[in-house]
């Protein structure tokens, strides 16, 4: 619409302003003289002169041509995946059609329509009628994050293409799932009301499990706490539901109150990554099952490692072991040295000895289970411990304890640990011979790739030599040799025994790596630390890890590559599906140490794959689909944030009864509680041009002058 308004009065005199001013002054003087002399017709003379001055000045009106701009109401239509639940997208279209019919009765309005779908966003701009009849060209943009409702970012990118002074109101038809809610500050630039319309029923057949808080790590001997919230949108808040907690080979159920935060205690953590699955039972015809379960990962760490170090006859290496273990604040060390074994007899009265008796009963019967690692350093145990204590050590290893033995020449003696009850689980069989000569420990082929030793010499090229070792001609089939010594004989061997672990070093010369004169010394601290962590089942030092890779066409490739060929032809694994179903599969031997199998899945989601020792979680969704994690209508994200300098408001619309629209020129926060959609009238315009019009035409001037001259002549002639 174009309108004309008076802007200002302009003059275009036919002579200079100075002449006009001079004539006015002269006329004023003559008129004053005439008044003093009481001349007649003074008034008509003044009027004639004023008319002449106006004619000479040629006054005109400068008129602006203004085009009134239409106000713009912006609509955002959320058509993402979560809106398709319970056919909410169809209800949104019905409500939108009702709104367009309502605002169609107002003049001078344009619509900016932004439709957000999973893969693309469609934008249209134009009149209400053209929007209704779909007669406008549309602009399509690709959504870079199809599994999220980034409503505010998309709105900001498109609303910036229109003049902000024309913006009248913003209406967003959504389910309340807005994943870029932190971008609300962009509304600070706009002084317009913002309305969120939630279309549909609050009650739907769905449950949503949320993790409120969880620890990143937990101590093995202490409880860890996970706080969860289960919301059942079909039941009242006082109802109780059951949650299933699955942790490796254990399961338990707890009761929770609908919508209330619940604390879950986890007190059986293992070293490394612990996977806890928390799930709610799937109800018949439930709209979504993805949000019924959650996976929590907690890294289990030892608050303190309790180590029992038993040394035999003292030698230079004893102090090295003691100092290294004492330097670590996370290690609680009990060190006993057997200075006087029972076989030693020098007729010294016991009451004259300054030694305390070796507390065998205290250490190996009452408190053995309090330790995680027992180190035997050059120890001839058969002369010190009785068979009952060795049976306790066997039980200690079976239940998850660890043994590290540093052997000297005594390993070949009749008093060595190999000659006791625990000899049947020790890796190396003594030959009865000791090898003497200068040598440098070397990595075996397996040692070059095993996590314990593969980087052992990476920073120490010219490391020192050792000079003595036990000759071990045979190790059992379940053991792995990581280091070799003289004549390529085993020097460091490790072994897994049920839940426990054993490591043996067949030389007590490791202390030589602490000597600066022995070339560049050696990585004794790194070797001891890695061995201790492997014995304590540190996941990063594990070999034969279970691996899972996603393949095309909904397939998972499950593999396990052993460092040493196992005797088994098949490896059993357990797969837990997103619905909680347990499936057993067999990894088949493909070649020497390589086992694999392909698993085809039906539904996307989280799959937990375990070989009873390791667990792997695989998310088979193409992307973390936030859209389907929360599918209910909610205004909880919208209530506590102000999205406008004037006000923002969320409204529940369960049918087509949409509030009326009202146009206003001024709006403030007191209007928020009224059940009306307000939109602002900005009264903006653009100036398209100017037009000059004469105040009076020449004929009128001539007529006025004629009349005034006649009146003046008549007055003066009377």
C-alpha positions as CSV (number, residue, x, y, z in Angstrom):
1,X,0.0,0.0,0.0
2,X,1.2,3.5,-0.9
3,X,0.1,6.7,1.0
4,X,1.0,10.4,0.8
5,X,1.8,12.6,3.7
6,X,2.6,16.3,4.2
7,X,6.2,16.6,4.9
8,X,7.2,20.4,4.7
9,X,6.6,23.7,2.9
10,X,9.2,24.8,0.3
11,X,9.7,28.0,-1.6
12,X,11.1,28.7,-5.1
13,X,11.3,32.5,-5.5
14,X,11.7,34.0,-9.0
15,X,14.1,36.6,-7.6
16,X,16.7,36.6,-4.9
17,X,15.7,36.5,-1.3
18,X,17.7,39.6,-0.7
19,X,15.5,41.6,-3.1
20,X,12.4,40.2,-1.4
21,X,13.7,41.2,2.1
22,X,14.7,44.7,0.8
23,X,11.2,45.2,-0.7
24,X,9.6,44.1,2.6
25,X,11.7,46.5,4.6
26,X,10.9,49.4,2.2
27,X,7.2,48.5,2.3
28,X,7.3,48.4,6.1
29,X,8.8,51.9,6.2
30,X,6.2,53.3,3.7
31,X,3.4,51.6,5.5
32,X,4.5,53.0,8.8
33,X,4.7,56.5,7.3
34,X,1.2,56.1,5.9
35,X,-0.1,55.0,9.3
36,X,1.4,58.0,11.0
37,X,-0.3,60.3,8.4
38,X,-3.6,58.5,8.7
39,X,-3.7,57.4,5.1
40,X,-6.8,55.4,4.0
41,X,-6.7,51.8,2.5
42,X,-3.6,50.7,4.5
43,X,-5.0,47.3,5.2
44,X,-5.7,46.6,1.5
45,X,-2.2,47.8,0.6
46,X,-0.7,45.3,3.1
47,X,-2.8,42.4,1.7
48,X,-1.8,43.3,-1.8
49,X,1.9,43.4,-0.9
50,X,1.7,40.1,1.0
51,X,0.0,38.5,-2.0
52,X,2.7,39.8,-4.3
53,X,5.4,38.5,-2.0
54,X,3.7,35.1,-2.0
55,X,3.5,35.0,-5.8
56,X,7.2,35.9,-6.1
57,X,8.2,33.3,-3.5
58,X,6.2,30.5,-5.3
59,X,5.4,28.4,-2.2
60,X,4.8,24.6,-2.7
61,X,4.2,21.5,-0.7
62,X,6.8,18.7,-0.8
63,X,4.9,15.5,-0.5
64,X,6.5,12.1,0.4
65,X,5.2,8.9,-1.2
66,X,5.4,6.2,1.4
67,X,4.9,2.4,1.0
68,X,3.5,0.7,4.1
69,X,5.5,-2.5,4.9
70,X,3.7,-5.7,5.9
71,X,4.5,-7.1,9.3
72,X,5.9,-10.7,9.4
73,X,4.8,-13.6,11.6
74,X,7.3,-16.4,11.7
75,X,6.2,-20.0,12.0
76,X,8.5,-23.0,12.7
77,X,6.9,-26.3,12.0
78,X,8.8,-29.2,13.7
79,X,8.4,-32.3,11.5
80,X,11.3,-34.3,12.8
81,X,11.2,-38.0,13.7
82,X,9.9,-37.5,17.3
83,X,6.9,-35.6,15.9
84,X,5.8,-38.7,13.9
85,X,5.1,-40.6,17.1
86,X,1.3,-41.1,17.6
87,X,0.7,-39.1,14.4
88,X,1.5,-35.8,16.1
89,X,2.8,-34.5,12.8
90,X,-0.7,-34.7,11.3
91,X,-2.2,-32.9,14.3
92,X,0.5,-30.2,13.9
93,X,-0.7,-29.6,10.3
94,X,-4.3,-29.3,11.4
95,X,-3.5,-26.8,14.1
96,X,-1.3,-24.8,11.7
97,X,-4.2,-24.7,9.1
98,X,-6.5,-23.4,11.8
99,X,-4.0,-20.7,12.7
100,X,-3.6,-19.6,9.1
101,X,-7.4,-19.3,8.7
102,X,-7.5,-17.2,11.9
103,X,-4.7,-14.7,10.9
104,X,-6.1,-14.5,7.3
105,X,-8.6,-11.9,8.5
106,X,-5.8,-9.4,9.2
107,X,-4.4,-7.1,6.6
108,X,-0.8,-6.3,5.8
109,X,0.7,-9.6,7.1
110,X,3.4,-11.8,5.6
111,X,4.4,-15.3,6.7
112,X,7.9,-16.7,7.1
113,X,7.4,-20.5,7.2
114,X,10.2,-22.8,8.3
115,X,9.5,-26.5,8.1
116,X,12.1,-28.7,9.7
117,X,12.3,-32.3,8.6
118,X,14.9,-35.0,9.3
119,X,16.9,-34.6,6.1
120,X,16.0,-31.0,5.0
121,X,14.6,-27.7,6.0
122,X,12.0,-26.0,3.7
123,X,11.5,-22.2,3.8
124,X,8.6,-20.2,2.2
125,X,7.9,-16.5,2.5
126,X,4.8,-14.6,1.3
127,X,1.2,-13.8,2.0
128,X,-1.1,-15.9,4.2
129,X,-3.2,-16.8,1.2
130,X,-0.3,-18.0,-0.9
131,X,1.1,-20.0,2.0
132,X,-2.3,-21.7,2.4
133,X,-2.6,-22.5,-1.3
134,X,1.1,-23.5,-1.5
135,X,1.7,-21.1,-4.4
136,X,5.1,-19.9,-3.3
137,X,8.5,-21.1,-4.4
138,X,10.3,-23.0,-1.6
139,X,14.0,-23.0,-0.6
140,X,15.4,-26.3,0.6
141,X,18.5,-26.7,2.8
142,X,20.1,-29.9,3.9
143,X,20.1,-30.7,7.7
144,X,23.6,-31.6,8.7
145,X,22.4,-33.3,12.0
146,X,19.3,-35.3,10.9
147,X,18.9,-37.0,14.3
148,X,18.6,-33.8,16.3
149,X,16.1,-31.0,16.6
150,X,18.3,-28.0,16.2
151,X,15.3,-25.7,15.9
152,X,16.8,-22.5,17.3
153,X,19.9,-22.7,15.0
154,X,17.8,-23.3,11.9
155,X,15.4,-20.5,13.0
156,X,18.3,-18.0,13.6
157,X,19.8,-18.8,10.2
158,X,16.5,-18.0,8.3
159,X,15.1,-15.2,10.4
160,X,18.2,-13.2,9.8
161,X,17.2,-13.0,6.1
162,X,14.2,-10.7,6.9
163,X,14.3,-7.1,8.4
164,X,14.1,-7.4,12.2
165,X,11.9,-4.2,12.3
166,X,9.2,-6.0,10.4
167,X,9.1,-9.0,12.7
168,X,5.8,-9.3,14.5
169,X,5.8,-12.6,16.4
170,X,7.4,-16.1,16.4
171,X,5.3,-19.2,16.8
172,X,7.1,-22.6,17.1
173,X,5.0,-25.8,16.7
174,X,7.1,-28.4,18.5
175,X,7.1,-31.3,20.9
176,X,9.5,-29.5,23.2
177,X,12.5,-31.6,22.2
178,X,15.0,-28.8,21.3
179,X,18.5,-30.0,21.3
180,X,20.2,-26.6,20.9
181,X,18.4,-25.0,23.7
182,X,21.6,-23.3,24.8
183,X,21.3,-21.0,21.8
184,X,18.3,-19.2,23.3
185,X,20.3,-15.9,23.6
186,X,19.8,-15.1,19.9
187,X,16.3,-14.1,20.7
188,X,17.7,-11.1,22.7
189,X,17.9,-9.2,19.4
190,X,14.1,-9.3,18.9
191,X,11.4,-7.5,20.9
192,X,8.6,-9.8,19.8
193,X,6.6,-12.4,21.7
194,X,7.7,-16.0,21.2
195,X,5.1,-18.9,21.5
196,X,5.9,-22.6,21.7
197,X,2.8,-24.7,20.8
198,X,2.9,-28.3,22.0
199,X,0.4,-30.2,20.0
200,X,-0.8,-33.6,21.2
201,X,-1.5,-35.7,24.3
202,X,0.7,-35.7,27.4
203,X,0.0,-39.3,28.1
204,X,1.7,-41.8,25.7
205,X,2.6,-45.4,26.0
206,X,6.3,-44.9,26.6
207,X,8.9,-45.0,29.3
208,X,12.1,-43.0,29.5
209,X,15.2,-43.9,31.5
210,X,17.6,-41.0,32.3
211,X,21.0,-41.1,33.9
212,X,21.1,-38.2,36.3
213,X,24.6,-38.7,37.5
214,X,27.3,-41.3,37.3
215,X,31.0,-41.6,38.3
216,X,33.7,-41.8,35.7
217,X,35.7,-44.1,38.0
218,X,35.2,-46.0,41.2
219,X,37.4,-47.8,43.8
220,X,37.3,-51.6,43.7
221,X,36.7,-51.9,47.4
222,X,34.2,-49.1,47.7
223,X,30.6,-48.6,46.6
224,X,29.9,-46.5,43.5
225,X,26.6,-44.6,43.1
226,X,24.5,-44.1,39.9
227,X,21.4,-41.9,40.1
228,X,18.7,-42.6,37.6
229,X,15.2,-41.4,36.8
230,X,12.5,-43.6,35.2
231,X,9.5,-41.7,33.8
232,X,6.5,-43.6,32.7
233,X,4.3,-41.3,30.7
234,X,1.3,-43.6,30.9
235,X,1.2,-43.9,34.7
236,X,0.8,-41.5,37.6
237,X,3.7,-40.3,39.5
238,X,3.0,-42.5,42.5
239,X,3.3,-45.8,40.6
240,X,6.3,-48.0,41.1
241,X,8.3,-49.8,38.4
242,X,11.1,-52.3,38.3
243,X,14.6,-51.7,36.9
244,X,17.0,-54.5,35.9
245,X,20.7,-53.9,36.7
246,X,23.1,-56.2,34.7
247,X,26.8,-56.2,35.5
248,X,28.9,-58.8,33.7
249,X,27.6,-62.2,35.1
250,X,25.2,-60.7,37.7
251,X,21.7,-59.4,37.5
252,X,19.4,-57.8,40.1
253,X,16.1,-55.9,40.2
254,X,15.2,-52.8,42.2
255,X,11.9,-50.9,42.6
256,X,11.7,-47.2,41.6
257,X,9.0,-44.5,42.0
258,X,7.8,-43.1,38.7
259,X,9.5,-39.8,38.0
260,X,11.7,-39.8,41.1
261,X,15.4,-39.9,41.2
262,X,16.7,-43.3,42.5
263,X,20.2,-44.2,43.7
264,X,21.7,-47.5,42.6
265,X,24.7,-48.8,44.5
266,X,27.4,-50.7,42.6
267,X,29.9,-52.5,44.8
268,X,31.4,-55.3,42.7
269,X,33.7,-53.3,40.3
270,X,36.6,-55.0,38.6
271,X,39.8,-53.4,37.4
272,X,39.4,-51.5,34.2
273,X,36.2,-50.7,32.4
274,X,33.0,-52.0,34.0
275,X,29.8,-52.0,31.9
276,X,26.5,-51.7,33.8
277,X,23.3,-52.0,31.9
278,X,20.2,-50.5,33.5
279,X,16.9,-51.2,31.8
280,X,13.1,-51.2,32.3
281,X,10.9,-54.0,31.0
282,X,9.4,-53.3,27.6
283,X,5.6,-52.9,27.7
284,X,3.4,-54.2,24.9
285,X,2.9,-51.7,22.1
286,X,5.4,-49.2,23.6
287,X,6.1,-46.4,21.1
288,X,9.9,-46.6,21.6
289,X,12.2,-49.1,23.2
290,X,15.5,-47.2,22.7
291,X,14.9,-45.0,25.7
292,X,14.1,-47.9,28.0
293,X,17.8,-48.8,28.7
294,X,21.1,-47.1,29.4
295,X,24.7,-48.2,29.5
296,X,27.0,-46.8,32.1
297,X,30.8,-47.3,32.0
298,X,32.7,-47.0,35.2
299,X,36.5,-47.5,35.3
300,X,37.5,-49.6,38.3
301,X,40.7,-48.5,40.0
302,X,42.4,-49.7,43.1
303,X,42.5,-47.1,45.9
304,X,45.5,-49.0,47.3
305,X,47.4,-52.0,46.1
306,X,48.3,-54.3,49.0
307,X,51.5,-56.1,48.3
308,X,53.3,-58.8,50.3
309,X,57.0,-59.0,49.5
310,X,58.8,-62.1,50.8
311,X,62.6,-62.0,50.4
312,X,64.9,-64.9,50.9
313,X,68.6,-64.5,51.5
314,X,69.5,-60.8,51.3
315,X,71.2,-59.6,48.1
316,X,71.6,-56.3,46.2
317,X,68.3,-56.5,44.5
318,X,66.2,-56.7,47.7
319,X,66.6,-53.0,48.4
320,X,65.7,-52.1,44.7
321,X,62.4,-54.0,45.0
322,X,61.6,-52.5,48.4
323,X,62.4,-48.9,47.4
324,X,60.5,-49.1,44.2
325,X,57.3,-50.4,45.9
326,X,57.6,-47.9,48.8
327,X,57.9,-45.0,46.4
328,X,54.4,-45.5,45.1
329,X,51.9,-43.9,47.4
330,X,49.1,-46.2,46.1
331,X,51.0,-49.3,47.2
332,X,50.7,-50.6,50.8
333,X,53.7,-52.8,51.3
334,X,54.4,-55.5,53.8
335,X,58.0,-56.7,53.5
336,X,59.4,-59.7,55.3
337,X,62.9,-61.0,54.8
338,X,63.8,-64.6,55.9
339,X,67.2,-64.1,57.4
340,X,67.2,-67.3,59.4
341,X,65.5,-70.2,57.8
342,X,64.6,-73.2,60.0
343,X,67.4,-75.3,58.4
344,X,70.0,-72.9,59.7
345,X,71.6,-74.1,62.9
346,X,74.5,-72.2,64.5
347,X,73.6,-73.0,68.1
348,X,72.8,-69.4,68.9
349,X,70.2,-69.3,71.7
350,X,66.8,-67.9,70.4
351,X,66.6,-65.4,73.2
352,X,69.9,-63.8,72.1
353,X,68.6,-63.2,68.5
354,X,67.5,-59.7,67.5
355,X,65.2,-61.1,64.8
356,X,61.4,-61.6,65.1
357,X,59.9,-64.9,64.2
358,X,58.6,-65.1,60.6
359,X,54.7,-64.6,61.0
360,X,53.7,-67.5,58.7
361,X,50.4,-68.1,60.3
362,X,49.4,-64.4,60.3
363,X,50.4,-63.9,56.6
364,X,49.5,-67.1,54.9
365,X,46.5,-68.2,56.9
366,X,44.7,-65.2,58.4
367,X,45.5,-62.3,56.2
368,X,46.5,-63.7,52.8
369,X,43.2,-62.7,51.2
370,X,43.8,-59.1,52.2
371,X,46.7,-58.8,49.6
372,X,46.3,-58.5,45.9
373,X,49.9,-59.3,44.9
374,X,52.5,-61.6,46.5
375,X,56.1,-61.2,45.4
376,X,58.6,-64.0,46.2
377,X,62.1,-62.6,45.8
378,X,64.9,-65.3,45.8
379,X,62.8,-67.3,48.2
380,X,63.2,-71.0,49.1
381,X,59.7,-71.6,50.4
382,X,59.8,-75.3,51.1
383,X,62.0,-74.8,54.1
384,X,59.8,-72.0,55.5
385,X,56.1,-72.7,54.7
386,X,54.2,-75.9,55.4
387,X,51.9,-77.6,52.8
388,X,48.7,-76.0,54.3
389,X,50.0,-72.5,53.5
390,X,50.8,-73.5,49.9
391,X,47.3,-74.7,49.5
392,X,46.1,-71.3,50.7
393,X,48.3,-69.7,48.1
394,X,46.8,-71.9,45.4
395,X,43.3,-70.8,46.5
396,X,44.5,-67.2,46.6
397,X,45.5,-67.4,42.9
398,X,42.4,-69.3,41.9
399,X,40.2,-66.5,43.3
400,X,42.0,-63.7,41.5
401,X,45.2,-63.1,43.4
402,X,48.6,-62.6,41.7
403,X,52.1,-64.0,42.2
404,X,55.4,-62.6,40.9
405,X,58.5,-64.6,41.5
406,X,62.1,-63.4,41.0
407,X,64.2,-66.5,41.1
408,X,67.9,-66.9,41.8
409,X,70.0,-70.1,41.7
410,X,67.8,-71.4,44.5
411,X,65.1,-72.1,42.0
412,X,67.0,-75.2,41.1
413,X,67.3,-76.4,44.7
414,X,65.2,-78.9,46.5
415,X,63.8,-76.0,48.6
416,X,62.5,-74.0,45.7
417,X,58.8,-73.0,45.3
418,X,58.6,-75.4,42.3
419,X,59.1,-78.3,44.7
420,X,56.0,-77.3,46.7
421,X,52.3,-77.7,46.1
422,X,52.2,-74.5,44.0
423,X,54.8,-75.9,41.6
424,X,52.0,-77.3,39.5
425,X,50.8,-73.8,38.5
426,X,54.3,-72.2,38.0
427,X,55.2,-71.6,34.4
428,X,58.8,-72.8,34.2
429,X,60.3,-76.2,35.0
430,X,63.8,-75.9,36.5
431,X,66.5,-77.8,34.7
432,X,68.9,-77.8,37.7
433,X,71.4,-75.7,35.9
434,X,72.5,-72.0,36.1
435,X,73.7,-70.1,33.1
436,X,76.6,-67.6,33.7
437,X,77.8,-65.0,31.2
438,X,77.2,-61.5,29.9
439,X,73.9,-61.0,28.0
440,X,71.3,-58.4,27.3
441,X,67.6,-59.4,27.8
442,X,65.9,-59.6,24.4
443,X,62.2,-59.4,23.4
444,X,60.7,-62.6,22.0
445,X,58.5,-62.4,19.0
446,X,55.5,-62.4,21.3
447,X,57.2,-59.9,23.6
448,X,57.5,-57.5,20.7
449,X,53.7,-57.2,20.4
450,X,52.6,-57.9,24.0
451,X,51.4,-54.7,25.8
452,X,53.6,-55.5,28.8
453,X,56.9,-55.4,26.9
454,X,56.4,-54.1,23.4
455,X,57.6,-50.5,24.2
456,X,60.0,-51.6,27.0
457,X,63.2,-50.6,25.2
458,X,61.8,-47.7,23.1
459,X,63.6,-45.0,25.1
460,X,66.6,-47.1,26.2
461,X,68.6,-48.4,23.2
462,X,72.0,-49.1,24.9
463,X,70.7,-50.8,28.0
464,X,72.8,-52.7,30.5
465,X,73.7,-56.4,30.7
466,X,72.9,-59.2,33.1
467,X,75.3,-62.0,34.1
468,X,73.4,-64.9,35.5
469,X,70.1,-66.8,35.0
470,X,68.4,-70.1,35.6
471,X,68.3,-72.4,32.7
472,X,64.7,-73.2,31.9
473,X,64.3,-75.8,29.2
474,X,60.6,-76.2,29.4
475,X,57.6,-74.0,30.2
476,X,53.9,-75.2,30.2
477,X,51.6,-74.7,27.2
478,X,49.5,-72.0,28.9
479,X,52.5,-69.7,29.5
480,X,53.9,-66.9,27.3
481,X,57.6,-66.0,27.1
482,X,58.1,-62.2,26.8
483,X,61.9,-61.9,27.4
484,X,64.8,-64.3,26.6
485,X,68.3,-64.4,27.9
486,X,71.4,-66.5,27.4
487,X,71.2,-69.1,24.7
488,X,67.8,-67.7,23.9
489,X,66.4,-69.4,27.0
490,X,63.2,-68.0,28.7
491,X,63.9,-65.1,31.1
492,X,60.4,-63.5,31.7
493,X,57.3,-65.7,31.5
494,X,53.6,-64.8,32.3
495,X,50.6,-67.1,32.8
496,X,46.9,-66.8,33.6
497,X,45.5,-69.3,36.1
498,X,41.7,-69.3,36.4
499,X,41.0,-65.9,37.9
500,X,44.5,-65.2,39.0
501,X,47.9,-64.6,37.3
502,X,51.5,-65.5,37.7
503,X,54.8,-64.0,36.4
504,X,58.3,-65.4,36.8
505,X,61.7,-63.7,36.1
506,X,64.4,-66.4,36.0
507,X,67.2,-64.1,37.2
508,X,67.7,-61.9,40.2
509,X,70.0,-59.6,38.1
510,X,67.3,-57.0,37.4
511,X,68.9,-54.7,40.0
512,X,71.9,-54.3,37.7
513,X,69.7,-52.0,35.5
514,X,69.8,-49.5,38.4
515,X,73.6,-49.1,38.1
516,X,74.9,-46.1,36.0
517,X,78.1,-47.9,35.1
518,X,76.2,-50.7,33.4
519,X,75.9,-48.9,30.0
520,X,72.7,-46.7,30.2
521,X,71.2,-48.9,32.9
522,X,67.8,-50.3,32.0
523,X,64.0,-49.8,32.2
524,X,63.6,-51.8,35.4
525,X,60.9,-49.5,36.8
526,X,58.9,-49.7,33.6
527,X,59.1,-53.5,33.5
528,X,58.1,-53.8,37.2
529,X,55.3,-51.4,36.8
530,X,53.9,-53.0,33.7
531,X,54.2,-56.5,35.3
532,X,52.3,-55.3,38.4
533,X,49.6,-53.7,36.3
534,X,49.2,-56.8,34.1
535,X,49.0,-59.0,37.2
536,X,46.3,-56.7,38.5
537,X,44.4,-57.1,35.2
538,X,44.9,-53.5,33.9
539,X,42.8,-53.5,30.6
540,X,45.3,-51.5,28.6
541,X,47.9,-54.3,29.1
542,X,45.5,-57.1,28.0
543,X,46.3,-59.3,25.1
544,X,43.8,-61.2,23.0
545,X,41.2,-58.4,23.2
546,X,37.8,-58.9,21.8
547,X,37.1,-56.6,18.8
548,X,33.8,-55.7,17.1
549,X,33.5,-53.8,13.8
550,X,30.4,-52.5,12.2
551,X,29.8,-53.8,8.7
552,X,27.3,-52.8,6.0
553,X,23.9,-54.4,5.8
554,X,23.4,-54.5,9.6
555,X,26.3,-56.9,10.3
556,X,28.9,-56.9,13.1
557,X,32.3,-58.6,12.6
558,X,33.4,-60.1,15.9
559,X,37.1,-61.1,16.1
560,X,39.6,-62.3,18.7
561,X,43.3,-62.6,17.9
562,X,45.4,-64.6,20.4
563,X,49.2,-64.0,20.8
564,X,49.6,-67.7,21.4
565,X,47.5,-70.3,19.7
566,X,44.8,-71.6,22.1
567,X,43.8,-75.3,22.3
568,X,40.2,-74.4,21.7
569,X,38.7,-74.6,18.1
570,X,35.8,-72.4,19.1
571,X,35.3,-69.4,21.4
572,X,31.9,-68.8,22.9
573,X,30.6,-65.3,23.1
574,X,27.4,-63.8,24.5
575,X,25.5,-60.9,22.8
576,X,22.9,-58.8,24.6
577,X,20.5,-57.0,22.2
578,X,19.0,-53.5,22.9
579,X,15.8,-55.3,23.9
580,X,17.7,-57.3,26.5
581,X,17.6,-60.6,24.7
582,X,20.7,-62.8,25.2
583,X,22.2,-64.6,22.1
584,X,25.1,-67.1,22.1
585,X,27.4,-67.2,19.2
586,X,30.6,-69.1,18.4
587,X,33.8,-67.6,17.1
588,X,35.3,-70.1,14.7
589,X,39.0,-70.6,14.1
590,X,40.0,-69.0,10.8
591,X,43.7,-69.5,11.0
592,X,46.4,-70.1,13.7
593,X,45.5,-67.6,16.3
594,X,42.6,-65.8,14.6
595,X,38.9,-66.4,15.5
596,X,35.9,-64.6,14.0
597,X,32.2,-64.6,13.3
598,X,29.6,-62.3,11.7
599,X,26.5,-61.4,13.6
600,X,23.5,-60.0,11.8
601,X,21.2,-57.7,13.8
602,X,17.6,-56.6,13.2
603,X,17.3,-53.4,15.3
604,X,19.6,-50.6,15.7
605,X,20.8,-49.7,19.2
606,X,23.4,-50.8,21.9
607,X,24.8,-54.3,21.7
608,X,26.9,-55.7,24.5
609,X,29.3,-58.4,23.4
610,X,31.2,-60.5,26.0
611,X,33.6,-63.5,26.0
612,X,33.3,-63.7,29.8
613,X,36.6,-61.9,30.2
614,X,36.1,-58.8,28.1
615,X,33.0,-56.8,27.2
616,X,32.6,-54.5,24.2
617,X,29.7,-52.1,23.6
618,X,28.7,-51.3,20.0
619,X,26.2,-48.6,19.1
620,X,24.8,-49.7,15.8
621,X,22.7,-46.5,15.3
622,X,24.0,-44.5,12.3
623,X,24.3,-41.6,14.8
624,X,23.2,-41.0,18.4
625,X,19.5,-40.4,17.7
626,X,18.4,-37.9,20.3
627,X,15.1,-37.6,18.4
628,X,14.0,-41.1,19.5
629,X,15.6,-41.0,23.0
630,X,12.9,-38.6,24.0
631,X,9.6,-38.8,22.2
632,X,7.1,-37.3,24.7
633,X,5.7,-33.8,24.7
634,X,7.4,-31.7,27.3
635,X,7.7,-28.1,28.3
636,X,10.3,-28.6,31.0
637,X,13.1,-27.2,28.9
638,X,11.0,-24.1,28.0
639,X,9.7,-23.1,31.3
640,X,12.8,-21.8,33.0
641,X,14.3,-19.9,30.0
642,X,13.1,-16.6,28.6
643,X,13.4,-16.5,24.8
644,X,12.3,-12.9,24.2
645,X,12.9,-9.4,25.5
646,X,9.1,-9.2,25.9
647,X,8.0,-12.7,26.8
648,X,8.0,-16.3,25.7
649,X,5.2,-18.7,26.4
650,X,4.5,-22.4,26.0
651,X,0.9,-23.6,25.3
652,X,-0.6,-27.1,25.3
653,X,-3.0,-27.7,22.4
654,X,-4.8,-31.0,22.5
655,X,-7.3,-30.3,19.8
656,X,-7.9,-27.6,17.2
657,X,-9.1,-25.0,19.7
658,X,-6.4,-22.4,19.1
659,X,-6.4,-19.1,20.9
660,X,-7.5,-16.0,19.0
661,X,-5.0,-13.5,17.5
662,X,-4.9,-9.9,18.4
663,X,-2.8,-7.0,16.9
664,X,-1.3,-4.5,19.2
665,X,1.1,-1.5,18.9
666,X,2.6,-1.9,22.4
667,X,3.2,-5.2,24.3
668,X,4.8,-6.0,27.6
669,X,5.1,-8.9,30.1
670,X,1.7,-8.3,31.7
671,X,0.1,-9.7,28.6
672,X,1.8,-13.1,29.0
673,X,-0.9,-14.8,31.0
674,X,-3.7,-13.9,28.6
675,X,-5.0,-16.7,26.4
676,X,-4.4,-14.7,23.3
677,X,-1.8,-14.7,20.5
678,X,-0.5,-11.1,20.4
679,X,1.4,-9.8,17.4
680,X,2.9,-6.4,17.0
681,X,2.0,-3.7,14.5
682,X,5.3,-2.0,13.7
683,X,3.9,0.7,11.2
684,X,7.1,0.5,9.1
685,X,7.2,2.2,5.7
686,X,9.6,3.0,2.9
687,X,9.8,6.3,1.0
688,X,9.4,5.7,-2.7
689,X,9.7,9.3,-3.9
690,X,8.7,13.0,-3.5
691,X,6.2,15.3,-5.3
692,X,6.0,19.2,-5.2
693,X,2.5,20.9,-5.5
694,X,1.9,24.6,-5.7
695,X,0.0,26.1,-2.8
696,X,-2.2,28.4,-5.1
697,X,-2.5,28.4,-8.9
698,X,-2.0,31.7,-10.9
699,X,-5.6,32.2,-11.7
700,X,-6.4,32.3,-8.0
701,X,-3.5,34.7,-7.4
702,X,-4.9,37.0,-10.2
703,X,-8.4,36.9,-8.8
704,X,-7.2,37.7,-5.2
705,X,-5.1,40.6,-6.5
706,X,-8.0,42.0,-8.6
707,X,-10.3,41.9,-5.7
708,X,-7.8,43.6,-3.3
709,X,-6.9,46.3,-5.9
710,X,-10.6,47.1,-6.4
711,X,-11.2,47.2,-2.7
712,X,-8.2,49.4,-2.2
713,X,-9.2,51.8,-5.1
714,X,-12.8,52.0,-3.8
715,X,-11.5,52.8,-0.3
716,X,-9.1,55.5,-1.4
717,X,-11.6,57.1,-3.8
718,X,-14.4,57.5,-1.2
